[in-house]
Amino acid sequence: IQYHYVDKKRLKLSYLIKMSFERNKSFTKIKLQKKQKIPNYLWRKLFDYAINAFFSFDSVKIRYFLMRIASTLGEIFAYKEK
């Protein structure tokens, strides 16, 4: 185990959501060779995560689904920008 200092702002939900969005956006852009239509499964994933976040009453689950929503939106935006 290695212990090290982590800036408190990096543990905030807003920072983690932003980084999840940006990370998946950049990974997807690298993976795409040319402009493509946004796959239907991404819209379904986004819908499923949003419904799960809305109907979850546990803060840990809500945090998880918000992170997944951000990452899926990152993928969708990468398809739109490519």
C-alpha positions in Angstrom: 0.0 0.0 0.0 1.2 3.4 -0.9 -0.2 6.5 0.8 0.1 9.9 -0.9 -1.5 13.3 -0.8 -4.6 13.9 -3.0 -5.9 17.4 -3.5 -9.4 17.7 -2.0 -10.8 19.1 -5.2 -9.9 15.9 -7.0 -12.3 14.0 -4.6 -15.3 16.2 -5.4 -18.1 14.7 -7.5 -18.0 17.6 -10.0 -14.3 17.0 -10.7 -14.8 13.3 -11.0 -17.7 13.7 -13.4 -15.8 16.2 -15.6 -12.8 13.8 -15.7 -15.0 10.8 -16.6 -16.5 12.8 -19.4 -13.2 14.0 -20.8 -11.5 10.7 -20.5 -14.1 8.8 -22.4 -14.4 11.5 -25.0 -10.7 11.4 -25.8 -10.5 7.6 -25.8 -13.5 7.3 -28.1 -12.0 10.0 -30.5 -8.8 8.1 -30.7 -10.6 4.8 -31.4 -12.8 6.3 -34.2 -11.1 6.3 -37.6 -13.7 8.4 -39.4 -17.0 10.1 -38.7 -19.7 7.6 -37.8 -23.3 7.7 -36.7 -23.8 7.5 -33.0 -24.6 3.9 -32.2 -28.1 3.2 -30.8 -26.6 1.3 -27.8 -25.1 4.5 -26.5 -28.5 6.2 -26.3 -29.9 3.1 -24.5 -27.0 3.1 -22.0 -27.6 6.8 -21.4 -31.3 6.2 -20.8 -30.7 3.2 -18.5 -28.2 5.1 -16.4 -30.4 8.2 -16.1 -33.4 6.1 -15.0 -31.3 4.2 -12.5 -29.9 7.4 -11.1 -33.3 9.0 -10.8 -34.8 6.0 -9.0 -31.9 5.3 -6.7 -32.1 6.5 -3.1 -28.6 5.4 -2.1 -26.1 8.2 -2.5 -23.3 5.8 -3.5 -25.5 4.4 -6.3 -26.5 7.8 -7.5 -22.8 8.8 -7.6 -22.0 5.7 -9.6 -24.7 6.3 -12.1 -23.8 10.0 -12.5 -20.2 8.9 -13.3 -21.6 6.4 -15.9 -23.8 9.1 -17.4 -20.8 11.4 -17.8 -18.7 8.8 -19.4 -21.5 7.8 -21.9 -22.0 11.5 -22.7 -18.3 11.7 -23.4 -18.6 8.9 -25.9 -21.6 10.5 -27.6 -19.9 13.9 -27.9 -16.8 12.2 -29.4 -19.0 10.7 -32.1 -20.6 14.2 -32.7 -17.2 16.0 -32.9 -15.3 13.5 -35.1 
